[in-house]
């Protein structure tokens, strides 16, 4: 229950911050993709730098996660061709819809009705991925996830 409550609070805070930071504004996103406004790039790169450095520092100090007690860690993996294909598809969807998954959730929370079509496209893409047999969630992992809902 504690993990669910923390997830709800952090999710709401994240949603508020991406809305406040204008990540849900399609015009702002379009300007970023057209390279005419660096604002969102600066915000994203700052967040990535803070996250990367913070995670490395916490791992180096052998800190444990507050909610689970597990050691903070990360692993490096070499990029595979599927990562590049996925990034290209993500970028294509982003450029068509002027949004990505987190801002779409924020748009939905703000009552932007046309975000329903974008969410529908995401769900359709996920369904197609699994029907093609590319995605596999181990049965044990899926049942654990569903039991926590």
C-alpha positions as a printed Julia matrix, in Angstrom:
149×3 Matrix{Float64}:
   0.0     0.0     0.0
   2.87    2.34    0.81
   4.38    1.85   -2.65
   1.02    2.53   -4.33
   0.48    5.71   -2.3
   3.99    6.95   -3.07
   3.47    6.11   -6.76
   0.21    8.07   -6.84
   1.79   11.11   -5.17
   4.88   11.04   -7.39
   2.75   10.48  -10.51
   0.53   13.45   -9.66
   3.58   15.62   -8.97
   5.18   14.53  -12.25
   1.96   15.28  -14.14
   1.75   18.72  -12.56
   5.38   19.48  -13.37
   5.21   18.44  -17.02
   2.05   20.52  -17.42
   3.6    23.5   -15.66
   6.79   23.1   -17.7
   4.68   23.27  -20.89
   5.57   19.73  -22.02
   1.87   19.19  -22.79
   1.62   22.13  -25.19
   1.65   20.85  -28.8
   2.84   24.25  -30.1
   5.81   24.15  -27.72
   6.59   20.57  -28.78
   6.3    21.44  -32.48
   8.69   24.38  -32.01
  11.13   22.03  -30.3
  10.91   19.45  -33.11
  11.4    22.18  -35.72
  14.5    23.29  -33.76
  13.1    26.8   -33.41
  12.87   26.76  -29.6
  15.44   25.03  -27.37
  13.35   25.34  -24.17
  12.1    21.74  -23.97
  15.51   20.35  -24.99
  17.12   22.33  -22.19
  14.54   21.04  -19.7
  14.95   17.42  -20.83
  18.75   17.47  -20.88
  18.84   19.1   -17.46
  16.51   16.41  -16.08
  18.6    13.64  -17.68
  21.84   15.07  -16.29
  20.43   15.4   -12.78
  18.96   11.88  -12.96
  22.15   10.32  -14.29
  24.45   12.04  -11.83
  22.06   11.46   -8.94
  21.73    7.75   -9.69
  25.49    7.34  -10.03
  26.06    9.18   -6.74
  23.43    7.12   -4.9
  24.87    3.87   -6.29
  28.4     4.9    -5.37
  27.27    5.71   -1.82
  25.48    2.31   -1.7
  22.17    3.92   -0.78
  19.03    1.79   -0.61
  15.7     2.74   -2.18
  13.34    4.32    0.35
  10.29    2.22   -0.46
  11.72   -1.16   -1.41
  15.03   -1.23    0.44
  16.82   -2.5    -2.67
  20.26   -1.07   -3.46
  20.2     1.77   -5.99
  21.92    0.48   -9.12
  22.05    0.75  -12.87
  23.46   -1.37  -15.63
  25.04   -0.5   -18.92
  23.98   -2.31  -22.05
  25.15   -1.91  -25.61
  22.52   -0.52  -27.99
  21.0    -3.13  -30.26
  19.33   -2.59  -33.66
  15.9    -2.88  -32.02
  16.7     0.19  -29.91
  17.34    2.27  -33.03
  14.17    1.01  -34.72
  12.16    1.75  -31.58
  13.66    5.23  -31.31
  12.81    5.94  -34.95
   9.21    4.78  -34.46
   8.91    6.81  -31.25
  10.27    9.88  -33.04
   7.9     9.37  -35.95
   4.91    9.13  -33.61
   6.14   12.14  -31.68
   6.46   14.24  -34.82
   3.01   13.22  -36.11
   1.16   13.76  -32.83
   3.26   16.59  -31.36
   3.35   14.62  -28.14
   4.75   11.58  -26.36
   3.22    9.32  -23.67
   3.76   11.42  -20.54
   2.44   14.67  -22.04
  -0.52   12.78  -23.49
  -1.5    11.68  -19.98
  -1.11   15.3   -18.87
  -3.26   16.49  -21.77
  -5.9    13.93  -20.84
  -5.88   15.19  -17.24
  -6.28   18.75  -18.55
  -9.35   17.71  -20.56
  -7.78   17.95  -24.03
 -10.25   15.69  -25.86
  -8.13   14.97  -28.94
  -5.47   13.32  -26.77
  -7.84   10.33  -26.69
  -6.91    9.65  -30.33
  -3.2     9.75  -29.49
  -3.67    7.41  -26.51
  -5.68    5.13  -28.82
  -2.76    5.09  -31.27
  -0.33    4.19  -28.51
  -2.54    1.35  -27.3
  -3.01    0.1   -30.87
   0.77    0.13  -31.39
   1.31   -1.84  -28.19
  -1.34   -4.36  -29.22
   0.23   -4.79  -32.67
   3.66   -5.26  -31.09
   2.4    -8.07  -28.89
   0.37   -9.68  -31.69
   3.49   -9.78  -33.86
   5.05  -11.87  -31.11
   7.77   -9.32  -30.42
   6.75   -8.52  -26.87
   6.78  -11.14  -24.19
   5.91  -10.68  -20.56
   6.72  -13.75  -18.48
   3.54  -15.22  -16.96
   4.86  -14.89  -13.39
   5.79  -11.24  -13.93
   2.38  -10.47  -15.47
   0.46  -12.15  -12.65
   2.54  -10.29  -10.04
   1.81   -7.0   -11.8
  -1.92   -7.69  -12.06
  -2.17   -8.77   -8.41
  -0.73   -5.41   -7.34
  -3.43   -3.42   -9.15
